Protein backbone atom coordinates (compact mmCIF):
# COMPACT_ATOMS: atom_id res chain seq x y z
CA UNK A 1 0.00 0.00 0.00
CA UNK A 2 3.04 2.26 0.17
CA UNK A 3 2.54 3.30 -3.44
CA UNK A 4 -0.98 4.52 -2.62
CA UNK A 5 -0.69 6.78 0.46
CA UNK A 6 -4.21 8.23 0.14
CA UNK A 7 -5.77 4.77 -0.01
CA UNK A 8 -3.69 3.63 2.97
CA UNK A 9 -4.65 6.76 4.91
CA UNK A 10 -8.33 6.10 4.17
CA UNK A 11 -8.07 2.50 5.37
CA UNK A 12 -6.15 3.51 8.51
CA UNK A 13 -8.32 6.47 9.49
CA UNK A 14 -11.75 6.33 7.84
CA UNK A 15 -12.65 2.75 6.85
CA UNK A 16 -14.17 2.04 10.26
CA UNK A 17 -16.73 4.81 9.57
CA UNK A 18 -18.30 2.41 7.05
CA UNK A 19 -19.26 -0.78 8.90
CA UNK A 20 -20.30 -2.68 5.75
CA UNK A 21 -16.92 -2.04 4.13
CA UNK A 22 -14.62 -5.04 3.96
CA UNK A 23 -10.97 -4.64 2.99
CA UNK A 24 -8.91 -7.36 1.37
CA UNK A 25 -5.28 -7.09 0.32
CA UNK A 26 -4.11 -8.67 -2.92
CA UNK A 27 -0.38 -8.33 -3.41
CA UNK A 28 0.51 -6.57 -6.66
CA UNK A 29 -3.07 -5.58 -7.49
CA UNK A 30 -4.10 -1.92 -7.74
CA UNK A 31 -6.56 -0.65 -5.14
CA UNK A 32 -10.04 -1.47 -6.37
CA UNK A 33 -13.54 -1.04 -4.96
CA UNK A 34 -15.78 -4.00 -5.66
CA UNK A 35 -19.44 -3.23 -5.18
CA UNK A 36 -21.74 -6.13 -4.36
CA UNK A 37 -25.48 -6.44 -3.92
CA UNK A 38 -27.02 -7.61 -0.66
CA UNK A 39 -26.76 -11.22 -1.86
CA UNK A 40 -23.01 -10.87 -2.42
CA UNK A 41 -23.11 -10.80 -6.21
CA UNK A 42 -20.63 -8.49 -7.94
CA UNK A 43 -22.15 -5.29 -9.33
CA UNK A 44 -19.15 -3.17 -10.28
CA UNK A 45 -15.39 -2.91 -9.93
CA UNK A 46 -13.70 0.52 -9.79
CA UNK A 47 -9.98 1.24 -9.61
CA UNK A 48 -9.18 3.93 -7.06
CA UNK A 49 -5.41 4.18 -7.36
CA UNK A 50 -5.63 7.82 -8.50
CA UNK A 51 -8.25 8.88 -5.93
CA UNK A 52 -7.43 10.97 -2.87
CA UNK A 53 -8.77 10.17 0.61
CA UNK A 54 -11.59 12.74 0.42
CA UNK A 55 -12.82 11.33 -2.90
CA UNK A 56 -12.92 7.83 -1.43
CA UNK A 57 -14.84 9.07 1.63
CA UNK A 58 -17.33 10.97 -0.56
CA UNK A 59 -17.84 7.92 -2.77
CA UNK A 60 -18.64 5.67 0.19
CA UNK A 61 -20.90 8.27 1.82
CA UNK A 62 -22.92 8.40 -1.38
CA UNK A 63 -22.95 4.68 -2.17
CA UNK A 64 -23.26 3.18 1.31
CA UNK A 65 -25.83 5.61 2.68
mmCIF file as Biopython writes it, N, C-alpha, C and O atoms, coordinates in Angstrom:
data_model
#
loop_
_atom_site.group_PDB
_atom_site.id
_atom_site.type_symbol
_atom_site.label_atom_id
_atom_site.label_alt_id
_atom_site.label_comp_id
_atom_site.label_asym_id
_atom_site.label_entity_id
_atom_site.label_seq_id
_atom_site.pdbx_PDB_ins_code
_atom_site.Cartn_x
_atom_site.Cartn_y
_atom_site.Cartn_z
_atom_site.occupancy
_atom_site.B_iso_or_equiv
_atom_site.auth_seq_id
_atom_site.auth_asym_id
_atom_site.pdbx_PDB_model_num
ATOM 1   N N  . UNK A ? 1  ? 0.818   -1.198  0.000   1.0 0.0 1  A 1 
ATOM 2   C CA . UNK A ? 1  ? 0.000   0.000   0.000   1.0 0.0 1  A 1 
ATOM 3   C C  . UNK A ? 1  ? 0.860   1.259   0.000   1.0 0.0 1  A 1 
ATOM 4   O O  . UNK A ? 1  ? 0.331   2.364   -0.116  1.0 0.0 1  A 1 
ATOM 5   N N  . UNK A ? 2  ? 2.160   1.111   0.127   1.0 0.0 2  A 1 
ATOM 6   C CA . UNK A ? 2  ? 3.041   2.261   0.168   1.0 0.0 2  A 1 
ATOM 7   C C  . UNK A ? 2  ? 2.965   3.135   -1.073  1.0 0.0 2  A 1 
ATOM 8   O O  . UNK A ? 2  ? 3.208   4.339   -1.003  1.0 0.0 2  A 1 
ATOM 9   N N  . UNK A ? 3  ? 2.632   2.539   -2.195  1.0 0.0 3  A 1 
ATOM 10  C CA . UNK A ? 3  ? 2.542   3.300   -3.442  1.0 0.0 3  A 1 
ATOM 11  C C  . UNK A ? 3  ? 1.245   4.109   -3.529  1.0 0.0 3  A 1 
ATOM 12  O O  . UNK A ? 3  ? 1.091   4.946   -4.419  1.0 0.0 3  A 1 
ATOM 13  N N  . UNK A ? 4  ? 0.318   3.857   -2.605  1.0 0.0 4  A 1 
ATOM 14  C CA . UNK A ? 4  ? -0.981  4.522   -2.624  1.0 0.0 4  A 1 
ATOM 15  C C  . UNK A ? 4  ? -1.262  5.136   -1.246  1.0 0.0 4  A 1 
ATOM 16  O O  . UNK A ? 4  ? -2.102  4.628   -0.503  1.0 0.0 4  A 1 
ATOM 17  N N  . UNK A ? 5  ? -0.563  6.227   -0.903  1.0 0.0 5  A 1 
ATOM 18  C CA . UNK A ? 5  ? -0.694  6.777   0.455   1.0 0.0 5  A 1 
ATOM 19  C C  . UNK A ? 5  ? -2.098  7.251   0.801   1.0 0.0 5  A 1 
ATOM 20  O O  . UNK A ? 5  ? -2.505  7.137   1.957   1.0 0.0 5  A 1 
ATOM 21  N N  . UNK A ? 6  ? -2.850  7.776   -0.155  1.0 0.0 6  A 1 
ATOM 22  C CA . UNK A ? 6  ? -4.213  8.227   0.141   1.0 0.0 6  A 1 
ATOM 23  C C  . UNK A ? 6  ? -5.134  7.052   0.448   1.0 0.0 6  A 1 
ATOM 24  O O  . UNK A ? 6  ? -5.989  7.143   1.329   1.0 0.0 6  A 1 
ATOM 25  N N  . UNK A ? 7  ? -4.961  5.963   -0.268  1.0 0.0 7  A 1 
ATOM 26  C CA . UNK A ? 7  ? -5.774  4.772   -0.014  1.0 0.0 7  A 1 
ATOM 27  C C  . UNK A ? 7  ? -5.417  4.196   1.357   1.0 0.0 7  A 1 
ATOM 28  O O  . UNK A ? 7  ? -6.302  3.821   2.126   1.0 0.0 7  A 1 
ATOM 29  N N  . UNK A ? 8  ? -4.124  4.126   1.660   1.0 0.0 8  A 1 
ATOM 30  C CA . UNK A ? 8  ? -3.688  3.627   2.965   1.0 0.0 8  A 1 
ATOM 31  C C  . UNK A ? 8  ? -4.218  4.516   4.088   1.0 0.0 8  A 1 
ATOM 32  O O  . UNK A ? 8  ? -4.688  4.016   5.110   1.0 0.0 8  A 1 
ATOM 33  N N  . UNK A ? 9  ? -4.143  5.824   3.898   1.0 0.0 9  A 1 
ATOM 34  C CA . UNK A ? 9  ? -4.647  6.760   4.907   1.0 0.0 9  A 1 
ATOM 35  C C  . UNK A ? 9  ? -6.147  6.565   5.122   1.0 0.0 9  A 1 
ATOM 36  O O  . UNK A ? 9  ? -6.621  6.597   6.258   1.0 0.0 9  A 1 
ATOM 37  N N  . UNK A ? 10 ? -6.890  6.364   4.040   1.0 0.0 10 A 1 
ATOM 38  C CA . UNK A ? 10 ? -8.326  6.100   4.167   1.0 0.0 10 A 1 
ATOM 39  C C  . UNK A ? 10 ? -8.569  4.839   4.991   1.0 0.0 10 A 1 
ATOM 40  O O  . UNK A ? 10 ? -9.380  4.848   5.917   1.0 0.0 10 A 1 
ATOM 41  N N  . UNK A ? 11 ? -7.874  3.764   4.660   1.0 0.0 11 A 1 
ATOM 42  C CA . UNK A ? 11 ? -8.069  2.502   5.373   1.0 0.0 11 A 1 
ATOM 43  C C  . UNK A ? 11 ? -7.708  2.649   6.847   1.0 0.0 11 A 1 
ATOM 44  O O  . UNK A ? 11 ? -8.416  2.144   7.719   1.0 0.0 11 A 1 
ATOM 45  N N  . UNK A ? 12 ? -6.598  3.347   7.122   1.0 0.0 12 A 1 
ATOM 46  C CA . UNK A ? 12 ? -6.145  3.511   8.508   1.0 0.0 12 A 1 
ATOM 47  C C  . UNK A ? 12 ? -7.031  4.435   9.337   1.0 0.0 12 A 1 
ATOM 48  O O  . UNK A ? 12 ? -7.175  4.239   10.544  1.0 0.0 12 A 1 
ATOM 49  N N  . UNK A ? 13 ? -7.628  5.445   8.693   1.0 0.0 13 A 1 
ATOM 50  C CA . UNK A ? 13 ? -8.319  6.466   9.487   1.0 0.0 13 A 1 
ATOM 51  C C  . UNK A ? 13 ? -9.827  6.564   9.269   1.0 0.0 13 A 1 
ATOM 52  O O  . UNK A ? 13 ? -10.530 7.077   10.140  1.0 0.0 13 A 1 
ATOM 53  N N  . UNK A ? 14 ? -10.337 6.099   8.158   1.0 0.0 14 A 1 
ATOM 54  C CA . UNK A ? 14 ? -11.754 6.328   7.844   1.0 0.0 14 A 1 
ATOM 55  C C  . UNK A ? 14 ? -12.561 5.064   7.553   1.0 0.0 14 A 1 
ATOM 56  O O  . UNK A ? 14 ? -13.790 5.107   7.609   1.0 0.0 14 A 1 
ATOM 57  N N  . UNK A ? 15 ? -11.921 3.963   7.252   1.0 0.0 15 A 1 
ATOM 58  C CA . UNK A ? 15 ? -12.653 2.755   6.854   1.0 0.0 15 A 1 
ATOM 59  C C  . UNK A ? 15 ? -13.621 2.287   7.924   1.0 0.0 15 A 1 
ATOM 60  O O  . UNK A ? 15 ? -14.679 1.748   7.601   1.0 0.0 15 A 1 
ATOM 61  N N  . UNK A ? 16 ? -13.285 2.481   9.184   1.0 0.0 16 A 1 
ATOM 62  C CA . UNK A ? 16 ? -14.172 2.037   10.263  1.0 0.0 16 A 1 
ATOM 63  C C  . UNK A ? 16 ? -15.465 2.855   10.324  1.0 0.0 16 A 1 
ATOM 64  O O  . UNK A ? 16 ? -16.422 2.445   10.980  1.0 0.0 16 A 1 
ATOM 65  N N  . UNK A ? 17 ? -15.501 4.006   9.645   1.0 0.0 17 A 1 
ATOM 66  C CA . UNK A ? 17 ? -16.734 4.807   9.571   1.0 0.0 17 A 1 
ATOM 67  C C  . UNK A ? 17 ? -17.799 4.131   8.702   1.0 0.0 17 A 1 
ATOM 68  O O  . UNK A ? 17 ? -18.959 4.544   8.703   1.0 0.0 17 A 1 
ATOM 69  N N  . UNK A ? 18 ? -17.406 3.100   7.968   1.0 0.0 18 A 1 
ATOM 70  C CA . UNK A ? 18 ? -18.304 2.406   7.050   1.0 0.0 18 A 1 
ATOM 71  C C  . UNK A ? 18 ? -18.346 0.932   7.444   1.0 0.0 18 A 1 
ATOM 72  O O  . UNK A ? 18 ? -17.558 0.131   6.941   1.0 0.0 18 A 1 
ATOM 73  N N  . UNK A ? 19 ? -19.266 0.569   8.347   1.0 0.0 19 A 1 
ATOM 74  C CA . UNK A ? 19 ? -19.264 -0.781  8.904   1.0 0.0 19 A 1 
ATOM 75  C C  . UNK A ? 19 ? -19.497 -1.909  7.888   1.0 0.0 19 A 1 
ATOM 76  O O  . UNK A ? 19 ? -19.125 -3.051  8.158   1.0 0.0 19 A 1 
ATOM 77  N N  . UNK A ? 20 ? -20.091 -1.624  6.747   1.0 0.0 20 A 1 
ATOM 78  C CA . UNK A ? 20 ? -20.304 -2.678  5.752   1.0 0.0 20 A 1 
ATOM 79  C C  . UNK A ? 20 ? -19.115 -2.830  4.805   1.0 0.0 20 A 1 
ATOM 80  O O  . UNK A ? 20 ? -19.113 -3.704  3.938   1.0 0.0 20 A 1 
ATOM 81  N N  . UNK A ? 21 ? -18.116 -1.982  4.971   1.0 0.0 21 A 1 
ATOM 82  C CA . UNK A ? 21 ? -16.919 -2.039  4.125   1.0 0.0 21 A 1 
ATOM 83  C C  . UNK A ? 21 ? -16.002 -3.154  4.597   1.0 0.0 21 A 1 
ATOM 84  O O  . UNK A ? 21 ? -15.713 -3.276  5.787   1.0 0.0 21 A 1 
ATOM 85  N N  . UNK A ? 22 ? -15.555 -3.954  3.663   1.0 0.0 22 A 1 
ATOM 86  C CA . UNK A ? 22 ? -14.619 -5.039  3.963   1.0 0.0 22 A 1 
ATOM 87  C C  . UNK A ? 22 ? -13.378 -4.814  3.114   1.0 0.0 22 A 1 
ATOM 88  O O  . UNK A ? 22 ? -13.483 -4.618  1.903   1.0 0.0 22 A 1 
ATOM 89  N N  . UNK A ? 23 ? -12.198 -4.839  3.738   1.0 0.0 23 A 1 
ATOM 90  C CA . UNK A ? 23 ? -10.969 -4.644  2.986   1.0 0.0 23 A 1 
ATOM 91  C C  . UNK A ? 23 ? -10.222 -5.965  2.859   1.0 0.0 23 A 1 
ATOM 92  O O  . UNK A ? 23 ? -10.137 -6.753  3.800   1.0 0.0 23 A 1 
ATOM 93  N N  . UNK A ? 24 ? -9.693  -6.175  1.677   1.0 0.0 24 A 1 
ATOM 94  C CA . UNK A ? 24 ? -8.909  -7.361  1.374   1.0 0.0 24 A 1 
ATOM 95  C C  . UNK A ? 24 ? -7.671  -6.909  0.616   1.0 0.0 24 A 1 
ATOM 96  O O  . UNK A ? 24 ? -7.760  -6.083  -0.293  1.0 0.0 24 A 1 
ATOM 97  N N  . UNK A ? 25 ? -6.522  -7.448  0.987   1.0 0.0 25 A 1 
ATOM 98  C CA . UNK A ? 25 ? -5.279  -7.088  0.320   1.0 0.0 25 A 1 
ATOM 99  C C  . UNK A ? 25 ? -4.891  -8.183  -0.662  1.0 0.0 25 A 1 
ATOM 100 O O  . UNK A ? 25 ? -4.860  -9.365  -0.321  1.0 0.0 25 A 1 
ATOM 101 N N  . UNK A ? 26 ? -4.594  -7.762  -1.900  1.0 0.0 26 A 1 
ATOM 102 C CA . UNK A ? 26 ? -4.105  -8.675  -2.918  1.0 0.0 26 A 1 
ATOM 103 C C  . UNK A ? 26 ? -2.778  -8.123  -3.417  1.0 0.0 26 A 1 
ATOM 104 O O  . UNK A ? 26 ? -2.735  -7.100  -4.101  1.0 0.0 26 A 1 
ATOM 105 N N  . UNK A ? 27 ? -1.719  -8.796  -3.074  1.0 0.0 27 A 1 
ATOM 106 C CA . UNK A ? 27 ? -0.378  -8.326  -3.415  1.0 0.0 27 A 1 
ATOM 107 C C  . UNK A ? 27 ? -0.234  -8.100  -4.921  1.0 0.0 27 A 1 
ATOM 108 O O  . UNK A ? 27 ? -0.556  -8.969  -5.731  1.0 0.0 27 A 1 
ATOM 109 N N  . UNK A ? 28 ? 0.258   -6.909  -5.272  1.0 0.0 28 A 1 
ATOM 110 C CA . UNK A ? 28 ? 0.508   -6.570  -6.660  1.0 0.0 28 A 1 
ATOM 111 C C  . UNK A ? 28 ? -0.697  -6.021  -7.416  1.0 0.0 28 A 1 
ATOM 112 O O  . UNK A ? 28 ? -0.554  -5.548  -8.544  1.0 0.0 28 A 1 
ATOM 113 N N  . UNK A ? 29 ? -1.867  -6.075  -6.819  1.0 0.0 29 A 1 
ATOM 114 C CA . UNK A ? 29 ? -3.072  -5.580  -7.487  1.0 0.0 29 A 1 
ATOM 115 C C  . UNK A ? 29 ? -3.304  -4.118  -7.126  1.0 0.0 29 A 1 
ATOM 116 O O  . UNK A ? 29 ? -3.041  -3.720  -5.991  1.0 0.0 29 A 1 
ATOM 117 N N  . UNK A ? 30 ? -3.790  -3.310  -8.063  1.0 0.0 30 A 1 
ATOM 118 C CA . UNK A ? 30 ? -4.096  -1.919  -7.743  1.0 0.0 30 A 1 
ATOM 119 C C  . UNK A ? 30 ? -5.299  -1.852  -6.806  1.0 0.0 30 A 1 
ATOM 120 O O  . UNK A ? 30 ? -6.130  -2.761  -6.802  1.0 0.0 30 A 1 
ATOM 121 N N  . UNK A ? 31 ? -5.400  -0.782  -6.011  1.0 0.0 31 A 1 
ATOM 122 C CA . UNK A ? 31 ? -6.563  -0.655  -5.138  1.0 0.0 31 A 1 
ATOM 123 C C  . UNK A ? 31 ? -7.839  -0.547  -5.961  1.0 0.0 31 A 1 
ATOM 124 O O  . UNK A ? 31 ? -7.934  0.258   -6.887  1.0 0.0 31 A 1 
ATOM 125 N N  . UNK A ? 32 ? -8.805  -1.364  -5.608  1.0 0.0 32 A 1 
ATOM 126 C CA . UNK A ? 32 ? -10.041 -1.466  -6.365  1.0 0.0 32 A 1 
ATOM 127 C C  . UNK A ? 32 ? -11.214 -1.586  -5.407  1.0 0.0 32 A 1 
ATOM 128 O O  . UNK A ? 32 ? -11.136 -2.303  -4.409  1.0 0.0 32 A 1 
ATOM 129 N N  . UNK A ? 33 ? -12.292 -0.891  -5.705  1.0 0.0 33 A 1 
ATOM 130 C CA . UNK A ? 33 ? -13.537 -1.038  -4.959  1.0 0.0 33 A 1 
ATOM 131 C C  . UNK A ? 33 ? -14.404 -2.019  -5.737  1.0 0.0 33 A 1 
ATOM 132 O O  . UNK A ? 33 ? -14.646 -1.844  -6.931  1.0 0.0 33 A 1 
ATOM 133 N N  . UNK A ? 34 ? -14.862 -3.042  -5.049  1.0 0.0 34 A 1 
ATOM 134 C CA . UNK A ? 34 ? -15.778 -3.999  -5.661  1.0 0.0 34 A 1 
ATOM 135 C C  . UNK A ? 34 ? -17.120 -3.866  -4.969  1.0 0.0 34 A 1 
ATOM 136 O O  . UNK A ? 34 ? -17.260 -4.183  -3.788  1.0 0.0 34 A 1 
ATOM 137 N N  . UNK A ? 35 ? -18.095 -3.396  -5.711  1.0 0.0 35 A 1 
ATOM 138 C CA . UNK A ? 35 ? -19.443 -3.230  -5.181  1.0 0.0 35 A 1 
ATOM 139 C C  . UNK A ? 35 ? -20.223 -4.520  -5.374  1.0 0.0 35 A 1 
ATOM 140 O O  . UNK A ? 35 ? -20.179 -5.144  -6.434  1.0 0.0 35 A 1 
ATOM 141 N N  . UNK A ? 36 ? -20.938 -4.903  -4.322  1.0 0.0 36 A 1 
ATOM 142 C CA . UNK A ? 36 ? -21.739 -6.126  -4.361  1.0 0.0 36 A 1 
ATOM 143 C C  . UNK A ? 36 ? -23.158 -5.807  -3.921  1.0 0.0 36 A 1 
ATOM 144 O O  . UNK A ? 36 ? -23.390 -4.853  -3.178  1.0 0.0 36 A 1 
ATOM 145 N N  . UNK A ? 37 ? -24.103 -6.611  -4.385  1.0 0.0 37 A 1 
ATOM 146 C CA . UNK A ? 37 ? -25.478 -6.435  -3.924  1.0 0.0 37 A 1 
ATOM 147 C C  . UNK A ? 37 ? -25.636 -7.119  -2.567  1.0 0.0 37 A 1 
ATOM 148 O O  . UNK A ? 37 ? -24.682 -7.695  -2.045  1.0 0.0 37 A 1 
ATOM 149 N N  . UNK A ? 38 ? -26.828 -7.057  -2.004  1.0 0.0 38 A 1 
ATOM 150 C CA . UNK A ? 38 ? -27.016 -7.607  -0.660  1.0 0.0 38 A 1 
ATOM 151 C C  . UNK A ? 38 ? -26.914 -9.122  -0.623  1.0 0.0 38 A 1 
ATOM 152 O O  . UNK A ? 38 ? -26.808 -9.705  0.456   1.0 0.0 38 A 1 
ATOM 153 N N  . UNK A ? 39 ? -26.944 -9.776  -1.789  1.0 0.0 39 A 1 
ATOM 154 C CA . UNK A ? 39 ? -26.764 -11.224 -1.857  1.0 0.0 39 A 1 
ATOM 155 C C  . UNK A ? 39 ? -25.301 -11.617 -2.096  1.0 0.0 39 A 1 
ATOM 156 O O  . UNK A ? 39 ? -24.972 -12.801 -2.162  1.0 0.0 39 A 1 
ATOM 157 N N  . UNK A ? 40 ? -24.430 -10.609 -2.224  1.0 0.0 40 A 1 
ATOM 158 C CA . UNK A ? 40 ? -23.008 -10.868 -2.417  1.0 0.0 40 A 1 
ATOM 159 C C  . UNK A ? 40 ? -22.571 -11.005 -3.857  1.0 0.0 40 A 1 
ATOM 160 O O  . UNK A ? 40 ? -21.425 -11.364 -4.127  1.0 0.0 40 A 1 
ATOM 161 N N  . UNK A ? 41 ? -23.473 -10.723 -4.790  1.0 0.0 41 A 1 
ATOM 162 C CA . UNK A ? 41 ? -23.113 -10.802 -6.210  1.0 0.0 41 A 1 
ATOM 163 C C  . UNK A ? 41 ? -22.428 -9.511  -6.640  1.0 0.0 41 A 1 
ATOM 164 O O  . UNK A ? 41 ? -22.836 -8.419  -6.245  1.0 0.0 41 A 1 
ATOM 165 N N  . UNK A ? 42 ? -21.374 -9.648  -7.461  1.0 0.0 42 A 1 
ATOM 166 C CA . UNK A ? 42 ? -20.632 -8.491  -7.945  1.0 0.0 42 A 1 
ATOM 167 C C  . UNK A ? 42 ? -21.497 -7.594  -8.814  1.0 0.0 42 A 1 
ATOM 168 O O  . UNK A ? 42 ? -22.196 -8.062  -9.713  1.0 0.0 42 A 1 
ATOM 169 N N  . UNK A ? 43 ? -21.438 -6.279  -8.528  1.0 0.0 43 A 1 
ATOM 170 C CA . UNK A ? 43 ? -22.153 -5.292  -9.333  1.0 0.0 43 A 1 
ATOM 171 C C  . UNK A ? 43 ? -21.200 -4.480  -10.195 1.0 0.0 43 A 1 
ATOM 172 O O  . UNK A ? 43 ? -21.465 -4.241  -11.373 1.0 0.0 43 A 1 
ATOM 173 N N  . UNK A ? 44 ? -20.075 -4.052  -9.593  1.0 0.0 44 A 1 
ATOM 174 C CA . UNK A ? 44 ? -19.154 -3.169  -10.285 1.0 0.0 44 A 1 
ATOM 175 C C  . UNK A ? 44 ? -17.782 -3.257  -9.644  1.0 0.0 44 A 1 
ATOM 176 O O  . UNK A ? 44 ? -17.656 -3.614  -8.473  1.0 0.0 44 A 1 
ATOM 177 N N  . UNK A ? 45 ? -16.758 -2.929  -10.415 1.0 0.0 45 A 1 
ATOM 178 C CA . UNK A ? 45 ? -15.391 -2.906  -9.926  1.0 0.0 45 A 1 
ATOM 179 C C  . UNK A ? 45 ? -14.751 -1.603  -10.406 1.0 0.0 45 A 1 
ATOM 180 O O  . UNK A ? 45 ? -14.739 -1.319  -11.603 1.0 0.0 45 A 1 
ATOM 181 N N  . UNK A ? 46 ? -14.219 -0.813  -9.470  1.0 0.0 46 A 1 
ATOM 182 C CA . UNK A ? 46 ? -13.702 0.518   -9.789  1.0 0.0 46 A 1 
ATOM 183 C C  . UNK A ? 46 ? -12.300 0.672   -9.230  1.0 0.0 46 A 1 
ATOM 184 O O  . UNK A ? 46 ? -12.088 0.513   -8.028  1.0 0.0 46 A 1 
ATOM 185 N N  . UNK A ? 47 ? -11.347 0.978   -10.088 1.0 0.0 47 A 1 
ATOM 186 C CA . UNK A ? 47 ? -9.982  1.238   -9.613  1.0 0.0 47 A 1 
ATOM 187 C C  . UNK A ? 47 ? -9.929  2.608   -8.952  1.0 0.0 47 A 1 
ATOM 188 O O  . UNK A ? 47 ? -10.482 3.581   -9.465  1.0 0.0 47 A 1 
ATOM 189 N N  . UNK A ? 48 ? -9.256  2.672   -7.806  1.0 0.0 48 A 1 
ATOM 190 C CA . UNK A ? 48 ? -9.184  3.930   -7.061  1.0 0.0 48 A 1 
ATOM 191 C C  . UNK A ? 48 ? -7.746  4.367   -6.816  1.0 0.0 48 A 1 
ATOM 192 O O  . UNK A ? 48 ? -7.492  5.176   -5.923  1.0 0.0 48 A 1 
ATOM 193 N N  . UNK A ? 49 ? -6.809  3.850   -7.589  1.0 0.0 49 A 1 
ATOM 194 C CA . UNK A ? 49 ? -5.410  4.182   -7.363  1.0 0.0 49 A 1 
ATOM 195 C C  . UNK A ? 49 ? -5.090  5.659   -7.552  1.0 0.0 49 A 1 
ATOM 196 O O  . UNK A ? 49 ? -4.099  6.137   -7.000  1.0 0.0 49 A 1 
ATOM 197 N N  . UNK A ? 50 ? -5.884  6.388   -8.303  1.0 0.0 50 A 1 
ATOM 198 C CA . UNK A ? 50 ? -5.626  7.823   -8.501  1.0 0.0 50 A 1 
ATOM 199 C C  . UNK A ? 50 ? -6.511  8.709   -7.618  1.0 0.0 50 A 1 
ATOM 200 O O  . UNK A ? 50 ? -6.429  9.934   -7.704  1.0 0.0 50 A 1 
ATOM 201 N N  . UNK A ? 51 ? -7.352  8.111   -6.776  1.0 0.0 51 A 1 
ATOM 202 C CA . UNK A ? 51 ? -8.251  8.884   -5.927  1.0 0.0 51 A 1 
ATOM 203 C C  . UNK A ? 51 ? -7.533  9.353   -4.669  1.0 0.0 51 A 1 
ATOM 204 O O  . UNK A ? 51 ? -6.639  8.677   -4.161  1.0 0.0 51 A 1 
ATOM 205 N N  . UNK A ? 52 ? -7.941  10.538  -4.168  1.0 0.0 52 A 1 
ATOM 206 C CA . UNK A ? 52 ? -7.429  10.970  -2.866  1.0 0.0 52 A 1 
ATOM 207 C C  . UNK A ? 52 ? -8.396  10.514  -1.773  1.0 0.0 52 A 1 
ATOM 208 O O  . UNK A ? 52 ? -9.494  10.037  -2.061  1.0 0.0 52 A 1 
ATOM 209 N N  . UNK A ? 53 ? -7.975  10.666  -0.522  1.0 0.0 53 A 1 
ATOM 210 C CA . UNK A ? 53 ? -8.770  10.174  0.606   1.0 0.0 53 A 1 
ATOM 211 C C  . UNK A ? 53 ? -10.170 10.784  0.627   1.0 0.0 53 A 1 
ATOM 212 O O  . UNK A ? 53 ? -11.145 10.074  0.875   1.0 0.0 53 A 1 
ATOM 213 N N  . UNK A ? 54 ? -10.283 12.077  0.373   1.0 0.0 54 A 1 
ATOM 214 C CA . UNK A ? 54 ? -11.586 12.740  0.416   1.0 0.0 54 A 1 
ATOM 215 C C  . UNK A ? 54 ? -12.535 12.200  -0.659  1.0 0.0 54 A 1 
ATOM 216 O O  . UNK A ? 54 ? -13.735 12.070  -0.420  1.0 0.0 54 A 1 
ATOM 217 N N  . UNK A ? 55 ? -12.005 11.892  -1.823  1.0 0.0 55 A 1 
ATOM 218 C CA . UNK A ? 55 ? -12.822 11.332  -2.899  1.0 0.0 55 A 1 
ATOM 219 C C  . UNK A ? 55 ? -13.347 9.953   -2.504  1.0 0.0 55 A 1 
ATOM 220 O O  . UNK A ? 55 ? -14.503 9.624   -2.768  1.0 0.0 55 A 1 
ATOM 221 N N  . UNK A ? 56 ? -12.499 9.155   -1.875  1.0 0.0 56 A 1 
ATOM 222 C CA . UNK A ? 56 ? -12.918 7.830   -1.427  1.0 0.0 56 A 1 
ATOM 223 C C  . UNK A ? 56 ? -14.024 7.957   -0.381  1.0 0.0 56 A 1 
ATOM 224 O O  . UNK A ? 56 ? -15.034 7.257   -0.451  1.0 0.0 56 A 1 
ATOM 225 N N  . UNK A ? 57 ? -13.830 8.851   0.587   1.0 0.0 57 A 1 
ATOM 226 C CA . UNK A ? 57 ? -14.836 9.068   1.630   1.0 0.0 57 A 1 
ATOM 227 C C  . UNK A ? 57 ? -16.158 9.513   1.005   1.0 0.0 57 A 1 
ATOM 228 O O  . UNK A ? 57 ? -17.214 8.980   1.345   1.0 0.0 57 A 1 
ATOM 229 N N  . UNK A ? 58 ? -16.105 10.481  0.098   1.0 0.0 58 A 1 
ATOM 230 C CA . UNK A ? 58 ? -17.328 10.965  -0.558  1.0 0.0 58 A 1 
ATOM 231 C C  . UNK A ? 58 ? -18.041 9.855   -1.324  1.0 0.0 58 A 1 
ATOM 232 O O  . UNK A ? 58 ? -19.267 9.755   -1.290  1.0 0.0 58 A 1 
ATOM 233 N N  . UNK A ? 59 ? -17.260 9.016   -2.019  1.0 0.0 59 A 1 
ATOM 234 C CA . UNK A ? 59 ? -17.835 7.915   -2.771  1.0 0.0 59 A 1 
ATOM 235 C C  . UNK A ? 59 ? -18.610 6.976   -1.837  1.0 0.0 59 A 1 
ATOM 236 O O  . UNK A ? 59 ? -19.748 6.605   -2.125  1.0 0.0 59 A 1 
ATOM 237 N N  . UNK A ? 60 ? -17.986 6.599   -0.726  1.0 0.0 60 A 1 
ATOM 238 C CA . UNK A ? 60 ? -18.644 5.669   0.188   1.0 0.0 60 A 1 
ATOM 239 C C  . UNK A ? 60 ? -19.825 6.322   0.895   1.0 0.0 60 A 1 
ATOM 240 O O  . UNK A ? 60 ? -20.824 5.649   1.153   1.0 0.0 60 A 1 
ATOM 241 N N  . UNK A ? 61 ? -19.745 7.588   1.210   1.0 0.0 61 A 1 
ATOM 242 C CA . UNK A ? 61 ? -20.898 8.271   1.821   1.0 0.0 61 A 1 
ATOM 243 C C  . UNK A ? 61 ? -22.093 8.229   0.884   1.0 0.0 61 A 1 
ATOM 244 O O  . UNK A ? 61 ? -23.227 8.034   1.321   1.0 0.0 61 A 1 
ATOM 245 N N  . UNK A ? 62 ? -21.838 8.411   -0.400  1.0 0.0 62 A 1 
ATOM 246 C CA . UNK A ? 62 ? -22.915 8.403   -1.380  1.0 0.0 62 A 1 
ATOM 247 C C  . UNK A ? 62 ? -23.447 6.990   -1.634  1.0 0.0 62 A 1 
ATOM 248 O O  . UNK A ? 62 ? -24.659 6.782   -1.689  1.0 0.0 62 A 1 
ATOM 249 N N  . UNK A ? 63 ? -22.551 6.030   -1.788  1.0 0.0 63 A 1 
ATOM 250 C CA . UNK A ? 63 ? -22.952 4.676   -2.174  1.0 0.0 63 A 1 
ATOM 251 C C  . UNK A ? 63 ? -23.423 3.800   -1.024  1.0 0.0 63 A 1 
ATOM 252 O O  . UNK A ? 63 ? -24.240 2.902   -1.228  1.0 0.0 63 A 1 
ATOM 253 N N  . UNK A ? 64 ? -22.919 4.047   0.183   1.0 0.0 64 A 1 
ATOM 254 C CA . UNK A ? 64 ? -23.265 3.181   1.307   1.0 0.0 64 A 1 
ATOM 255 C C  . UNK A ? 64 ? -24.302 3.803   2.233   1.0 0.0 64 A 1 
ATOM 256 O O  . UNK A ? 64 ? -24.621 3.241   3.282   1.0 0.0 64 A 1 
ATOM 257 N N  . UNK A ? 65 ? -24.824 4.956   1.848   1.0 0.0 65 A 1 
ATOM 258 C CA . UNK A ? 65 ? -25.828 5.613   2.680   1.0 0.0 65 A 1 
ATOM 259 C C  . UNK A ? 65 ? -27.161 4.916   2.607   1.0 0.0 65 A 1 
ATOM 260 O O  . UNK A ? 65 ? -28.118 5.345   3.252   1.0 0.0 65 A 1 
#
